[in-house]
């Protein structure tokens, strides 16, 4: 059951997403291929499903409420089938191609599927453990979607996290891990859609998929709960629609995808105007119609994007006084907080600056980015590079005759997004949409070289492709080997749980001990995602204070009766001492390890 339930939960969510996506089918341009229609249907449905779950969750986020929403999506899908709405499943002829890239893609998908069944491990340095998974778990326990008071990042937009909650409700903690298969398939399908639109044959589309699946910098944003590949898929879907849009309905669909991106990550706010600008420029340069009609259609897209993203930002504005919470310092001028959180804001700003510096901010550093993302990727959170193909073969795409308005739109979008990424946070996961576009033009350049120049050049080009894929597998497969081992061996998974999860023994005691009803966690470094019981964590890693008028451990202990906890979990950080003295009054030691102590409240 530890394998079956996560898989079934994913099928359920995917089925509901496809059902909701059928509501958008009439907005998709009729000239689009079956592959286009399928991936756009899924992504639009997935975005709508997450938004509906978020809205419903403001009132009730129980298993019954989630089940009702999922069944509604499945029902809409069945009704749309009955009315003759096309399923949009990719026709085999559009996916048929070379056996070699297909085998490469299959290998990565298989690795992802098996590794995705491993139970999550880690600590508060892992974004998924600290908030992508924590938020949904707490929402399910509390029966309502509200930010977790000890983790300020749970105030962020949550299109994907709400569906993690749905997956956890019926498939447990492994289900969102296994969802990485869906994330991988989605980014590969939208990339194949773009590849065929750019003029590549099915074999070329397969090679695009093989290169993207083998890019460590892309793959790092796919598994273990990271949502960056899905975010990039929304942006690429928006570009797919925008650069071919003619009817106002198509611009509205473009706006919906922008809204789903803004509902997934705050960085969607930066990408949104870039996409709108690119769409306007492409339309003005290629469409034979009055400019005012283009601007009117773009305005419709903007309205659609704002409406679809508004629930996430209105919730924060209504309940927490600012649409973006915690607010960037510049927004405090317009949204002064009644209850300011200066330490938290400062800590987050410092984190962005420290981790987003990348290769520097100067002009020289910007023009060296293609080289650096290929060879010097450790500074981008060690995610690995993108392989040789974009740098070695991408420039040749500029000579290809197939470069039309659509290709120019993608290049402009990638260029402007690169500038935005360079000036904000240079973390590789945030640039997945740029890396996908670079792979597209890399394969176009490869086909141009293969058909235009000498045999030696063709051999060198093929060698660059081979080196890129081998490099990717060399980075990806060893990194996932422990996940695969844990998924296939329960005994190894238990051993790994204790080796890789700080305070694993303490979590086991809390979760297995019937007398533990509610626990007080004193150390900010303890990951409450692994606690299956209600908890209070007074101090967050960003400086959050979840207990009023309690800035120190003695302040918290003075309020112990009001907190109504049955146990206290104390941890000793490395090189420091426990937060409580050896024999605290009113507490009885019931569990002890070298760095952990659990007390029963007398």
ChimeraX attribute file (.defattr): number of C-alpha atoms within 10 A of each C-alpha:
attribute: neighborCount
match mode: 1-to-1
recipient: residues
	/A:1	7
	/A:2	15
	/A:3	17
	/A:4	11
	/A:5	17
	/A:6	26
	/A:7	22
	/A:8	15
	/A:9	23
	/A:10	24
	/A:11	15
	/A:12	19
	/A:13	24
	/A:14	22
	/A:15	22
	/A:16	24
	/A:17	26
	/A:18	27
	/A:19	29
	/A:20	29
	/A:21	27
	/A:22	28
	/A:23	18
	/A:24	20
	/A:25	22
	/A:26	12
	/A:27	18
	/A:28	21
	/A:29	18
	/A:30	10
	/A:31	9
	/A:32	15
	/A:33	16
	/A:34	19
	/A:35	22
	/A:36	25
	/A:37	24
	/A:38	24
	/A:39	27
	/A:40	31
	/A:41	25
	/A:42	23
	/A:43	24
	/A:44	24
	/A:45	25
	/A:46	27
	/A:47	27
	/A:48	24
	/A:49	28
	/A:50	24
	/A:51	26
	/A:52	17
	/A:53	26
	/A:54	25
	/A:55	17
	/A:56	17
	/A:57	20
	/A:58	15
	/A:59	13
	/A:60	19
	/A:61	27
	/A:62	21
	/A:63	16
	/A:64	11
	/A:65	16
	/A:66	24
	/A:67	17
	/A:68	13
	/A:69	20
	/A:70	24
	/A:71	16
	/A:72	16
	/A:73	27
	/A:74	21
	/A:75	16
	/A:76	20
	/A:77	22
	/A:78	17
	/A:79	14
	/A:80	19
	/A:81	14
	/A:82	10
	/A:83	8
	/A:84	9
	/A:85	15
	/A:86	14
	/A:87	17
	/A:88	19
	/A:89	13
	/A:90	17
	/A:91	12
	/A:92	10
	/A:93	8
	/A:94	18
	/A:95	17
	/A:96	14
	/A:97	17
	/A:98	14
	/A:99	11
	/A:100	13
	/A:101	21
	/A:102	17
	/A:103	13
	/A:104	20
	/A:105	24
	/A:106	14
	/A:107	17
	/A:108	19
	/A:109	18
	/A:110	14
	/A:111	18
	/A:112	26
	/A:113	22
	/A:114	20
	/A:115	25
	/A:116	29
	/A:117	26
	/A:118	26
	/A:119	22
	/A:120	23
	/A:121	20
	/A:122	18
	/A:123	20
	/A:124	18
	/A:125	11
	/A:126	15
	/A:127	16
	/A:128	23
	/A:129	21
	/A:130	22
	/A:131	25
	/A:132	26
	/A:133	26
	/A:134	23
	/A:135	27
	/A:136	30
	/A:137	26
	/A:138	23
	/A:139	21
	/A:140	21
	/A:141	16
	/A:142	14
	/A:143	17
	/A:144	18
	/A:145	26
	/A:146	21
	/A:147	18
	/A:148	18
	/A:149	18
	/A:150	21
	/A:151	23
	/A:152	21
	/A:153	19
	/A:154	23
	/A:155	22
	/A:156	22
	/A:157	27
	/A:158	24
	/A:159	27
	/A:160	28
	/A:161	28
	/A:162	29
	/A:163	24
	/A:164	28
	/A:165	31
	/A:166	30
	/A:167	29
	/A:168	24
	/A:169	23
	/A:170	19
	/A:171	23
	/A:172	19
	/A:173	23
	/A:174	23
	/A:175	30
	/A:176	32
	/A:177	28
	/A:178	28
	/A:179	29
	/A:180	27
	/A:181	22
	/A:182	20
	/A:183	23
	/A:184	26
	/A:185	18
	/A:186	21
	/A:187	28
	/A:188	25
	/A:189	23
	/A:190	24
	/A:191	27
	/A:192	27
	/A:193	27
	/A:194	26
	/A:195	26
	/A:196	19
	/A:197	18
	/A:198	20
	/A:199	15
	/A:200	21
	/A:201	17
	/A:202	18
	/A:203	19
	/A:204	22
	/A:205	31
	/A:206	29
	/A:207	26
	/A:208	29
	/A:209	27
	/A:210	24
	/A:211	30
	/A:212	30
	/A:213	29
	/A:214	28
	/A:215	27
	/A:216	29
	/A:217	31
	/A:218	30
	/A:219	27
	/A:220	22
	/A:221	25
	/A:222	27
	/A:223	26
	/A:224	27
	/A:225	26
	/A:226	24
	/A:227	23
	/A:228	25
	/A:229	27
	/A:230	26
	/A:231	30
	/A:232	27
	/A:233	28
	/A:234	31
	/A:235	23
	/A:236	28
	/A:237	26
	/A:238	26
	/A:239	24
	/A:240	23
	/A:241	24
	/A:242	28
	/A:243	25
	/A:244	21
	/A:245	22
	/A:246	17
	/A:247	14
	/A:248	18
	/A:249	18
	/A:250	22
	/A:251	30
	/A:252	25
	/A:253	28
	/A:254	32
	/A:255	31
	/A:256	27
	/A:257	33
	/A:258	33
	/A:259	29
	/A:260	30
	/A:261	31
	/A:262	29
	/A:263	29
	/A:264	27
	/A:265	19
	/A:266	15
	/A:267	17
	/A:268	21
	/A:269	15
	/A:270	15
	/A:271	19
	/A:272	21
	/A:273	13
	/A:274	18
	/A:275	27
	/A:276	25
	/A:277	16
	/A:278	21
	/A:279	29
	/A:280	18
	/A:281	17
	/A:282	22
	/A:283	24
	/A:284	17
	/A:285	11
	/A:286	12
	/A:287	14
	/A:288	8
	/A:289	11
	/A:290	9
	/A:291	14
	/A:292	10
	/A:293	15
	/A:294	22
	/A:295	16
	/A:296	13
	/A:297	22
	/A:298	23
	/A:299	17
	/A:300	20
	/A:301	26
	/A:302	21
	/A:303	15
	/A:304	21
	/A:305	24
	/A:306	20
	/A:307	13
	/A:308	21
	/A:309	26
	/A:310	18
	/A:311	19
	/A:312	22
	/A:313	20
	/A:314	15
	/A:315	19
	/A:316	21
	/A:317	15
	/A:318	10
	/A:319	10
	/A:320	18
	/A:321	19
	/A:322	21
	/A:323	21
	/A:324	20
	/A:325	20
	/A:326	23
	/A:327	20
	/A:328	14
	/A:329	12
	/A:330	8
	/A:331	14
	/A:332	14
	/A:333	9
	/A:334	8
	/A:335	16
	/A:336	12
	/A:337	13
	/A:338	8
	/A:339	8
	/A:340	12
	/A:341	14
	/A:342	13
	/A:343	12
	/A:344	19
	/A:345	20
	/A:346	14
	/A:347	14
	/A:348	17
	/A:349	13
	/A:350	12
	/A:351	13
	/A:352	14
	/A:353	14
	/A:354	11
	/A:355	14
	/A:356	21
	/A:357	17
	/A:358	24
	/A:359	19
	/A:360	14
	/A:361	13
	/A:362	10
	/A:363	8
	/A:364	10
	/A:365	15
	/A:366	16
	/A:367	10
	/A:368	11
	/A:369	17
	/A:370	17
	/A:371	16
	/A:372	19
	/A:373	23
	/A:374	18
	/A:375	14
	/A:376	16
	/A:377	21
	/A:378	14
	/A:379	18
	/A:380	23
	/A:381	16
	/A:382	14
	/A:383	21
	/A:384	25
	/A:385	26
	/A:386	32
	/A:387	27
	/A:388	25
	/A:389	28
	/A:390	30
	/A:391	19
	/A:392	18
	/A:393	24
	/A:394	20
	/A:395	17
	/A:396	19
	/A:397	22
	/A:398	17
	/A:399	12
	/A:400	16
	/A:401	8
	/A:402	15
	/A:403	16
	/A:404	12
	/A:405	17
	/A:406	21
	/A:407	22
	/A:408	15
	/A:409	25
	/A:410	26
	/A:411	18
	/A:412	19
	/A:413	23
	/A:414	21
	/A:415	14
	/A:416	18
	/A:417	19
	/A:418	19
	/A:419	11
	/A:420	17
	/A:421	20
	/A:422	22
	/A:423	15
	/A:424	17
	/A:425	20
	/A:426	24
	/A:427	22
	/A:428	29
	/A:429	24
	/A:430	21
	/A:431	23
	/A:432	28
	/A:433	25
	/A:434	23
	/A:435	23
	/A:436	30
	/A:437	23
	/A:438	25
	/A:439	28
	/A:440	32
	/A:441	28
	/A:442	25
	/A:443	26
	/A:444	30
	/A:445	24
	/A:446	28
	/A:447	20
	/A:448	20
	/A:449	23
	/A:450	18
	/A:451	11
	/A:452	12
	/A:453	10
	/A:454	10
	/A:455	12
	/A:456	10
	/A:457	14
	/A:458	18
	/A:459	13
	/A:460	15
	/A:461	22
	/A:462	17
	/A:463	14
	/A:464	20
	/A:465	24
	/A:466	16
	/A:467	15
	/A:468	23
	/A:469	25
	/A:470	15
	/A:471	19
	/A:472	23
	/A:473	19
	/A:474	13
	/A:475	19
	/A:476	22
	/A:477	17
	/A:478	11
	/A:479	13
	/A:480	17
	/A:481	14
	/A:482	16
	/A:483	25
	/A:484	22
	/A:485	17
	/A:486	24
	/A:487	22
	/A:488	16
	/A:489	13
	/A:490	13
	/A:491	12
	/A:492	14
	/A:493	21
	/A:494	12
	/A:495	12
	/A:496	17
	/A:497	19
	/A:498	14
	/A:499	13
	/A:500	13
	/A:501	18
	/A:502	20
	/A:503	22
	/A:504	19
	/A:505	15
	/A:506	22
	/A:507	21
	/A:508	14
	/A:509	15
	/A:510	23
	/A:511	15
	/A:512	12
	/A:513	10
	/A:514	8
	/A:515	11
	/A:516	17
	/A:517	16
	/A:518	19
	/A:519	24
	/A:520	23
	/A:521	22
	/A:522	24
	/A:523	20
	/A:524	20
	/A:525	19
	/A:526	24
	/A:527	25
	/A:528	25
	/A:529	22
	/A:530	24
	/A:531	22
	/A:532	17
	/A:533	17
	/A:534	15
	/A:535	20
	/A:536	19
	/A:537	24
	/A:538	23
	/A:539	24
	/A:540	19
	/A:541	19
	/A:542	18
	/A:543	21
	/A:544	21
	/A:545	21
	/A:546	17
	/A:547	17
	/A:548	10
	/A:549	10
	/A:550	16
	/A:551	15
	/A:552	13
	/A:553	14
	/A:554	12
	/A:555	13
	/A:556	20
	/A:557	17
	/A:558	11
	/A:559	14
	/A:560	16
	/A:561	10
	/A:562	9
	/A:563	16
	/A:564	14
	/A:565	18
	/A:566	19
	/A:567	24
	/A:568	26
	/A:569	24
	/A:570	21
	/A:571	27
	/A:572	18
	/A:573	15
	/A:574	8
	/A:575	5
	/A:576	9
	/A:577	11
	/A:578	16
	/A:579	16
	/A:580	17
	/A:581	8
	/A:582	9
	/A:583	10
	/A:584	11
	/A:585	9
	/A:586	10
	/A:587	15
	/A:588	15
	/A:589	15
	/A:590	12
	/A:591	15
	/A:592	14
	/A:593	12
	/A:594	7
	/A:595	16
	/A:596	18
	/A:597	20
	/A:598	23
	/A:599	21
	/A:600	18
	/A:601	17
	/A:602	9
